[in-house]
Amino acid sequence: MRDNDKTPSPPSAPAISDEVILKMAKEIAVKFIEVGRIAPAGFASSFAEIYRAIERTVRGGKP
């Protein structure tokens, strides 16, 4: 088989920085507070859960 018979691999997705994940988590947490899904007093624990969920999703980590 010749080298040019190989199927090219698809381009990989660009890496998502911690800053982008942080901004996404903040926006989601703020929206949840606005619609009454979480209380402002529970922001810290809710934010941590939201951040971890986004991070697992974009980086393919364990659930």
N, C-alpha and C positions, 0 to 999 in steps of 0.2 A: 504494500500500500504506500502511496506517495504522501508526502507531507501536506500537499495542498488539497488532499481529499478529506482532511479533517473538518468536522463541523465546528464552526466558531462557537465559543461559549457566549451566552448572553451577558451583556454588561452588568456589573454588580451595582446595586443601589448605593447612592452616596451615603456616607456615614452621617448619622444625626448626632449633633453635639449635645452635651449635657444642658447647655444653655437653651437649646430649642425645646428639649423635653421639659425643662423648668418652666418656660413660657407657656407651653401647651397645658401643663398641669395647673398653672395659675389661672389661666383663662377658663378652664373647665370648672375649677373650684369656685371661682367668682360667679360663673353662670349658675352653678348649683345653689349658691347662696341666694342669688337674685330670684330664682324660681322657688325657693323654699325647700329644696331637696336636702340641704344640710344647714345647720345653724352656724352662725359666725363663731360661736364658742367652740364648735367642733372642727374648726378649720385645720388645726395642726394635724390631727390624726387623719382626717379626710384627705388632706393634701398629700400626706405621705402615701396613702393607699392609691390615690390617683396617679401620683408620680411613678410608683412601682409598676402599676398596671401599664402605663404608657411605655416605660422603659422595657418591660418584658416583651411588649408587642413589637416595638421597633428594633430591639436587639435580639429577639428570639430566645430569651432566657427561660428559665423554668418558671412554672406558675406558682 
